[in-house]
Amino acid sequence: MVIWLIGISGAGKTTLGNKLHEYFKNNNTNSFIIDGDLVRDFYNNDLGYSKADRIANIKRIMLSAYNLEQNNIIPIVCNISPFENLRSFARSKFKSYHEIYLKKNLNIAKKNDVKNIYENNENKTDLIGIDLNFDKPLNSDLTIEVDTETPDESLNRIKSYLGELYKNG
């Protein structure tokens, strides 16, 4: 199983990923968080934020997730993943791919901007939702309107979705 949390910067991907990882840990289920920012850091930030660089980073993440899934470890991917063609490719490569779209209003994300992504990078690098499009997800398994619920409520929705999916096996 691969759980892929997608959404613009500030949608809460890492927050929910950490909560989900803790849930799995408490239930003796092996999982591992693959965060896009950590992958960039591991490679000494050798990629920028152009469309081509973002594609290359996502492909790195896909291979890592694939290797974990092959070893019965649930990868919890926390990555913007703005391109539908790559999300479709991921769906075709994994045994059990679960795309969860954390839908966030861009204006609210810019206003809250916890990591100062928008403030520090606007007009300096390509930002998803401003300079590069975030393709509307066509096949997400679950969409969460993160502006209207708490992280714990969102986690409960994810747990409910997974519970229904795997209750018979």
Residue, then its C-alpha position, 0 to 999 in steps of 0.5 A: m500500500v502506498i499513501w500519497l498525500i497531495g496538495i499545494s504548499g500549506a495544505g498540511k501534507t506533512t502534518l497529516g503524514n506524521k499523524l498517520h505514521e504515528y497511527f500506524k506505529n501504534n498499531n504495529t504497522n510498518s510505515f515510512i514518511i517520504d517528504g518532498d522537502l526531506v528528499r530535496d535536502f538529502y540530495n543537497n538541494d541539487l534540484g530547483y523548482s522549475k517544472a523539469d526539476r519538480i518532475a525529477n524530484i517526484k520521480r525520485i520519490m516514486l522510486s523510494a515509495y516503490n522500494l518500500e512497498q516492495n518490502n511491505i513498508i507503507p510509504i506515506v508520501c507528503n508531496i505537492s505532486p502537482f502534475e496529473n500525468l505523474r500521479s497517473f503514472a504512479r497509480s499504474k506502478f504501485k500495487s495499491y496506490h491511494e491518492i489523498y488530495l488535501k484541498k486548500n484555498l491558495n489565498i488561505a495558504k498564502k495568508n497562513d504561510v507557516k513555512n514562509i514559502y509564499e512570502n520568501n519565494e514569490n517572484k523568485t522561484d516557480l510556485i505551484g498555484i501561482d507560476l506553475n499550475f496544480d492540475k486538478p486531481l482526476n482520480s483521487d481516492l479521497t478529497i479532504e477540504v482542509d480549510t474546514e476541518t482540523p488535522d485530527e478530523s482529517l486523520n479520522r477521515i483517512k483512517s475511515y477510508l483505509g478501514e473501509l478499504y481493508k476491512n475484508g483483508 
